[in-house]
């Protein structure tokens, strides 16, 4: 545990932070438990605590950093028996068990503050029962990363509709290449394809209800999603034998040009650059629209802070959460020297990296349809496993769809009861 006691508000001015937050005159002890245990995230966490402490010289802050995997097994115990005032966790379904158990504080009043108006894109991911239960501090975009040089060679443009996407795919197939590389050896990658196809076919609200167990897998909307997916499968859009590859093992196909694109999170960019794809060869586009009038929701896994219901210094905890999501702090912690991800505050600035810039614009300005957390975060763990097994099977044996959906319906009745 590290103890911080703020003494130099001048530090905040030198970092570009105002000192208006001092008006709250916080005191006592603020206890924070964090899972940001890797070196770079830990430095980010310690820096935030130090800067917040500098704004509040009468406040003592106790920061306890716990190994991420250990944190996952300990969180319920410490929320129940020895609650801190602030704790790291994740958005959407991953926070639901602790909301349902009464272990997270309702912070809807914090979200009503003007400071949080620029977090609108993530509000849905923090909302259960029409109340907000935490704040986001970082996320990253998903989308289609593609070989710009291949598109140029074939005279293709970035698609804005599913029909254009399929037309491009046919031209790519005709050139002797596959449209998309994917490795489904570990099932979650197929979950990304389901997320986008389902959100584009039916919308974010439908997708959220499905992953929450409120819509059966035999519903016509789900069948329409799989019908769209099958069009790509029947075209031969995906690389062969993808069940044999991890996502990392699928990257050589796009590097070699045997496949033209990959649907992935921004974490795929560094290894692709290291493999020789500079920014003249690698580009990005938002997954295109399928159903007319359906707003474009995105997968953007979001890390969060929460106030335990049994916290003792909730006033200081709420002030810390407002500090975390401020535009200046979001800019600082997410830059390339720190987390290297995207700020959730629309007024923050982003590193001069074209993919981060495009992702920030997409998520902050062009994504009114909502922000999903990825299938294995939005669905309960057991349901996610069963469903993603079904997704992988469907990609190999699409004729098994009726059996797969019946199996998922049976599982859902058991898991969501």
Secondary structure, 3 states (H helix, E strand, C coil): CEEEECCCCHHHHHCCCCCHHHHHCCCEEEEEEECCCCHHHHHHHHHHHHHHHHHCCCEEEEEEECCHHHHHHHHHHHHHHCCCCEEEEECCHHHHHHHHCCCECCCHHHHCCHHHHHHHHHHHHHEECCEECCEEEEECCEEEEEEHHHHHHHCCCCCCEHHHHHHHHHHHHHCCCEEECCCCCCCHHHHHHHHHHHHHHHCHHHHHHHHCCCCCCCCHHHHHHHHHHHHHHHHCCECCCHHHCCHHHHHHHHHHCCEEEEEEECCHHHHHHHCCCCCCCEEEECCCECCCCCCCCEECCEEEEECECCCCCHHHHHHHHHHHCCHHHHHHHCCCCCCCCECCCCCCCCCCCHHHHHHHHHHHCCCCCCEECCHHHHCCHHHHHHHHHHHHHHHHCHHHHHHHHHHHHHHHHHHCC
